[in-house]
Amino acid sequence: MKKDKPGCDNATCMFCRLCVPEWKPAIQAHKQTYAVKKGGLLFKEGDPVQGIFFLYSGSVKVHKHWGEEKELIVRFARKGDIVGHRGVGNTQFYPVSATALEPVEVCFIPLGFFQATLKVNHDFLYAMMLFYATELQESEQKMRNLVNMPVKGRIAYALLLLSEKFGQDEEGNIDLILSRQDLASYTGTTYETAFRTMSDLIQEQAIAVSGKSIAVTDTAKLQAYSQLQ
């Protein structure tokens, strides 16, 4: 990572948006803006927690080791999202890694200042509580899917979720460049199985693929596959 003077507009992420105006000078004094290249690490699983990252631009995958030399992608983050918050707790080690999927800009907030902000800014504290609750619900849903849902259902559910979160680009594709390996890691399957399943969904005209770009063309069909039986 390298420091980059331009960046945060003090309005994109909820950290700046929800803090009281009197706290803004303190934010300016403590935050640091970084540019991270594609494939670069924001932080690594097992590292001591230094602080919290708010994405100003670009997208990031949050992932952890799963078995021998395998990776499980926990979530994808986009502009305005928070990463690094999973390390806030008693152990204060990052339980996951965060890797840039494209060039990104991040605002880094040191841990001590982040904790002080929670104590002073009640609107931000409330928003963080709701954020953690939503993350817990999504994690529980994903765990149920991994245990109970067949691969096609998990992939269908993942594509619907990513389409909703990232929206569509000008060509109607999910606005996230997603490799087959990352999709496999996100849905808890192998590259080969993900590739075969994607091919089936293309033949069924549920999705369309161009390179790493994926478009959802039949939402109802994907919704049917993603229902637990």
C-alpha positions as CSV (number, residue, x, y, z in Angstrom):
1,M,0.0,0.0,0.0
2,K,1.1,3.5,-0.6
3,K,-0.2,6.8,0.8
4,D,-2.3,8.8,-1.5
5,K,-3.2,12.4,-0.7
6,P,-6.5,12.6,-2.7
7,G,-9.4,10.4,-1.8
8,C,-12.0,10.5,0.8
9,D,-14.8,13.1,0.3
10,N,-15.9,12.8,3.9
11,A,-19.3,11.6,2.7
12,T,-18.9,8.2,1.0
13,C,-18.6,6.0,4.0
14,M,-20.8,6.0,7.1
15,F,-17.8,6.7,9.4
16,C,-17.6,10.3,8.1
17,R,-21.3,10.6,7.3
18,L,-22.7,9.7,10.7
19,C,-20.2,11.4,13.0
20,V,-21.2,14.7,14.6
21,P,-19.7,17.8,12.9
22,E,-17.5,18.5,15.9
23,W,-15.7,15.2,15.4
24,K,-14.8,15.9,11.8
25,P,-11.5,17.7,12.6
26,A,-10.4,14.7,14.7
27,I,-11.2,12.4,11.7
28,Q,-9.1,14.6,9.4
29,A,-6.2,14.4,11.9
30,H,-6.3,10.6,12.3
31,K,-7.4,9.0,9.0
32,Q,-4.9,7.9,6.3
33,T,-5.8,7.4,2.7
34,Y,-4.0,4.6,0.8
35,A,-4.0,3.3,-2.8
36,V,-3.8,-0.5,-3.2
37,K,-3.0,-2.2,-6.4
38,K,-5.0,-5.1,-7.8
39,G,-4.0,-8.3,-5.9
40,G,-2.6,-6.3,-3.0
41,L,-3.4,-7.2,0.6
42,L,-5.0,-4.7,2.9
43,F,-4.3,-7.0,5.8
44,K,-3.6,-10.7,6.3
45,E,-5.2,-13.4,8.4
46,G,-3.4,-13.6,11.7
47,D,-1.9,-10.1,11.6
48,P,-2.4,-7.9,14.7
49,V,-5.3,-5.5,14.2
50,Q,-4.0,-2.1,13.5
51,G,-7.3,-0.4,12.5
52,I,-10.4,-0.4,10.3
53,F,-10.6,0.2,6.5
54,F,-13.4,2.0,4.7
55,L,-13.4,1.6,0.9
56,Y,-13.5,4.8,-1.1
57,S,-13.3,3.1,-4.5
58,G,-12.8,-0.3,-6.0
59,S,-13.8,-3.8,-4.7
60,V,-12.2,-6.2,-2.3
61,K,-12.6,-9.9,-1.4
62,V,-12.5,-10.9,2.3
63,H,-11.3,-14.5,2.7
64,K,-9.7,-17.1,5.0
65,H,-7.9,-20.4,4.9
66,W,-10.2,-23.4,4.6
67,G,-8.6,-26.8,4.9
68,E,-5.3,-27.5,3.2
69,E,-4.3,-24.7,0.8
70,K,-7.9,-23.8,0.1
71,E,-9.6,-20.5,0.4
72,L,-13.2,-19.6,1.5
73,I,-14.4,-16.1,0.5
74,V,-16.4,-14.7,3.3
75,R,-17.8,-11.6,1.5
76,F,-17.1,-9.1,-1.2
77,A,-16.8,-5.4,-0.3
78,R,-17.4,-2.4,-2.5
79,K,-17.2,1.4,-2.4
80,G,-18.5,2.7,1.0
81,D,-18.1,-0.7,2.8
82,I,-16.1,-1.5,5.9
83,V,-13.3,-4.2,6.1
84,G,-11.2,-5.2,9.0
85,H,-14.0,-4.9,11.5
86,R,-14.0,-8.7,12.1
87,G,-10.7,-8.2,14.0
88,V,-12.3,-5.9,16.6
89,G,-12.7,-8.1,19.8
90,N,-10.8,-9.7,22.6
91,T,-8.1,-11.4,20.5
92,Q,-7.4,-8.4,18.2
93,F,-6.0,-10.4,15.4
94,Y,-7.5,-10.3,11.9
95,P,-9.4,-13.6,11.4
96,V,-9.6,-13.0,7.7
97,S,-7.5,-11.5,4.9
98,A,-8.6,-8.7,2.5
99,T,-7.3,-8.6,-1.1
100,A,-8.0,-5.9,-3.7
101,L,-9.8,-7.3,-6.8
102,E,-9.0,-4.1,-8.7
103,P,-7.1,-0.9,-7.8
104,V,-8.7,0.5,-4.7
105,E,-8.5,3.5,-2.5
106,V,-9.1,3.0,1.2
107,C,-9.4,5.3,4.3
108,F,-7.6,3.7,7.2
109,I,-8.8,4.5,10.7
110,P,-6.4,3.5,13.6
111,L,-8.1,1.1,16.1
112,G,-7.8,3.4,19.1
113,F,-9.4,6.3,17.3
114,F,-12.1,4.0,15.9
115,Q,-13.0,2.8,19.4
116,A,-13.0,6.4,20.7
117,T,-15.3,7.3,17.9
118,L,-17.8,4.6,18.9
119,K,-18.0,6.1,22.4
120,V,-18.6,9.6,21.3
121,N,-20.8,9.3,18.2
122,H,-24.1,7.5,19.0
123,D,-25.5,7.5,15.4
124,F,-22.4,5.8,14.1
125,L,-22.4,3.4,17.0
126,Y,-26.0,2.5,16.2
127,A,-25.2,2.1,12.5
128,M,-22.3,-0.2,13.4
129,M,-24.6,-2.4,15.6
130,L,-27.0,-2.8,12.7
131,F,-24.2,-3.6,10.4
132,Y,-22.8,-6.3,12.6
133,A,-26.3,-7.8,13.0
134,T,-26.8,-7.9,9.3
135,E,-23.4,-9.5,8.7
136,L,-24.2,-12.1,11.3
137,Q,-27.5,-12.9,9.6
138,E,-25.8,-13.2,6.2
139,S,-23.1,-15.4,7.6
140,E,-25.7,-17.7,9.2
141,Q,-27.6,-17.9,5.8
142,K,-24.4,-18.7,4.0
143,M,-23.6,-21.5,6.5
144,R,-27.1,-23.0,6.0
145,N,-26.6,-22.8,2.3
146,L,-23.2,-24.6,2.5
147,V,-24.7,-27.4,4.6
148,N,-28.1,-27.8,3.0
149,M,-28.1,-26.5,-0.6
150,P,-26.7,-28.2,-3.7
151,V,-23.9,-26.5,-5.6
152,K,-26.2,-25.1,-8.3
153,G,-28.4,-23.5,-5.7
154,R,-25.4,-22.0,-3.9
155,I,-24.1,-20.5,-7.1
156,A,-27.5,-19.2,-8.1
157,Y,-28.0,-17.6,-4.7
158,A,-24.5,-16.1,-4.8
159,L,-25.1,-14.5,-8.3
160,L,-28.4,-13.0,-7.2
161,L,-26.8,-11.6,-4.0
162,L,-23.8,-10.1,-5.9
163,S,-26.2,-8.7,-8.6
164,E,-28.2,-6.9,-5.8
165,K,-25.1,-5.7,-4.0
166,F,-23.0,-4.5,-6.9
167,G,-25.7,-3.6,-9.4
168,Q,-25.1,-3.8,-13.2
169,D,-22.7,-2.0,-15.5
170,E,-23.7,-0.4,-18.8
171,E,-23.8,-3.8,-20.5
172,G,-26.1,-5.4,-17.9
173,N,-23.3,-7.4,-16.3
174,I,-22.9,-7.7,-12.5
175,D,-20.6,-4.8,-11.7
176,L,-17.9,-7.0,-10.2
177,I,-15.1,-8.8,-12.1
178,L,-15.5,-12.3,-10.7
179,S,-13.2,-15.2,-11.7
180,R,-14.5,-18.8,-11.7
181,Q,-12.0,-19.6,-8.8
182,D,-13.4,-16.7,-6.7
183,L,-16.9,-17.8,-7.4
184,A,-15.9,-21.4,-6.4
185,S,-14.3,-20.1,-3.2
186,Y,-17.3,-18.0,-2.4
187,T,-19.7,-20.9,-2.8
188,G,-17.6,-23.5,-1.1
189,T,-17.0,-25.7,-4.1
190,T,-14.2,-26.6,-6.5
191,Y,-13.2,-24.7,-9.7
192,E,-14.2,-27.6,-11.9
193,T,-17.6,-27.9,-10.3
194,A,-18.2,-24.2,-10.5
195,F,-17.2,-24.2,-14.2
196,R,-19.6,-27.1,-15.0
197,T,-22.4,-25.5,-13.1
198,M,-21.9,-22.1,-14.8
199,S,-22.0,-23.9,-18.2
200,D,-25.3,-25.5,-17.2
201,L,-26.8,-22.1,-16.2
202,I,-25.5,-20.6,-19.5
203,Q,-27.2,-23.4,-21.5
204,E,-30.4,-22.9,-19.5
205,Q,-30.2,-19.2,-20.4
206,A,-30.3,-18.2,-16.7
207,I,-27.0,-16.3,-17.1
208,A,-24.8,-14.9,-19.8
209,V,-21.0,-14.8,-19.6
210,S,-18.4,-12.8,-21.5
211,G,-14.9,-13.3,-20.1
212,K,-15.1,-12.7,-16.4
213,S,-18.3,-10.6,-16.8
214,I,-21.5,-12.3,-15.7
215,A,-25.1,-11.2,-16.4
216,V,-28.2,-12.5,-14.8
217,T,-30.7,-13.1,-17.6
218,D,-33.4,-15.1,-15.8
219,T,-33.8,-14.0,-12.2
220,A,-36.8,-16.3,-11.6
221,K,-34.8,-19.4,-12.6
222,L,-32.0,-18.5,-10.3
223,Q,-34.4,-17.8,-7.5
224,A,-36.0,-21.2,-8.0
225,Y,-32.6,-23.0,-7.7
226,S,-31.7,-21.0,-4.6
227,Q,-34.7,-22.1,-2.6
228,L,-34.0,-24.7,0.1
229,Q,-36.0,-27.8,-0.4
